[in-house]
């Protein structure tokens, strides 16, 4: 019975891919490698891409980098061009031995990788780094482009879901803030979560995308803490570390050079307008925040004064 089970297990391993080479072998250029699984499939052609998962370990087998782990906990295979890359001599030779589903490890002396750049403190001089990888798929340029389009669409879908969930939280937090402060800002007609209060209406047409706007501003958290400003009275009253002079900031609206809440919010103002923008976190700095002054998922309040507008 035990022999029969052992034979069955051996057959399953062969079906999954034949493990070979228990010891490191050297390529012609001297790169040491081990092939873990070889399925004898088609080999890549120069100009194609290897979609692969990889892990980088040090000599103690501590993981330094893992392509399957990112901020959300799971990653995607990484496309690597199959070309005579000179950054790691011999890597092309190893790739040439492999096909779809194959896996291998090669090791590189850290000194050879950091000749022109500073070595990270967690990587020791003279130690070997082990690059383990599995080829998920061999793709040509058209297949890679199609896969990137699919991945981008999936990413946008996930981001939109997270954004929708956060927008509800932000709106509840703002409504609670408005009730406690006994104020009644208007909600922007665009339905993007922005609120605003206009103190001085200004004159002329509303600002639009492409207009160059010169703005005085003061940014505040909902707990009343100011984190930035170019208004001299606010800077001095709140001991903000910002030396003068204090000219208005120049913004070309709609070019995404500022947070989304500004790009959209400034279009509620006119020449000479003064008021407040209440910007939800997902239109500001979101889950990353802006350490050390802006916490993660922080709703922001900006006092805005339009000093000048150059129309597009």
C-alpha positions, 0 to 999 in steps of 0.5 A: 500500500505504501509503495503504491502511494509513493509511486502515485505521488511520484507520478503526480510530481512528474505531471506537475513538472520535473524537478531537476538540478539539486545543486547550483550550476554555472552559466557560461558567464558564471551566474549560479542557478538551480532549475526547480521545475522544467515542463519542457514547454516552448522557450521564449524568443528575443523581444518577448516578455516573461510574466513572472512571480519572483522573490528576493532573499538574502543568505539567511533566507529572509525575504527582501522583496516579493512580487506577490505582496503589495500594499493591498496584500496581493500582487500581479506577475511582473513582465520582464523583457526577454533580452540580453540585459547586462544588469545581471550577467547570465540572467538571459542565459538562465531565462533561455533554458525555461518556458511557461510554468518553469521555475528557477533560482539564481544568486548574485553577489550584492557587490555587483548589483550596487556598483553605481548606487548606494547599497541599502543598509539591510543588504551586507557587502559581500553577501549573495542575494537569491532571486527565485522566480516562476514564469507564469506566461510567455507573451509577445508585445500585443499580448502584454499590452492586452494584459496590461489593459485588463490589469488597469481596468481591474485596478480602476474597478477596485479603486472605484469601489474603495473610493465609493466606500470612503466617500460615504465615510467622508460625507458622514464625518463632514455632516457631523462636523457641520452640525457641531459647528452650526454651519450650512455649506452647500454641496457642489452640484457635480456630486463629487463630495465637495462642499463650499461656503462663499463669503465674497462672490467675486465677479465675472465668469466661473473659473474653468479648466485651463485658466491660470489662477493665483490663490491665497489659501489656508489649509486646516484639519477638521480639529482646527489644526492649520497645516499650511498657508500662504496668508500672512495673518494665518501663518503668524497666528498659528506659528506655521514654519513658513518664512516670507514673502507670501505671494499667491500660489499659481495653479493651472486648473485641470492639469492635476498638479494639485489635489483633486479637491482643488482642481474641482473646487476652484471651478466654484470660484470667480475673480475676487471670490473668497470662501471655504472648500470642504474637501473629502479625504478621497479628493485630497491625500486619501489613505496615504495622508501627507506625513507628518501634518495630514493624517490618513483619510483626513477631510480638509478645509481650505480658506480660498481667496482668488487674487487673479485669473488669467483666462485660457 
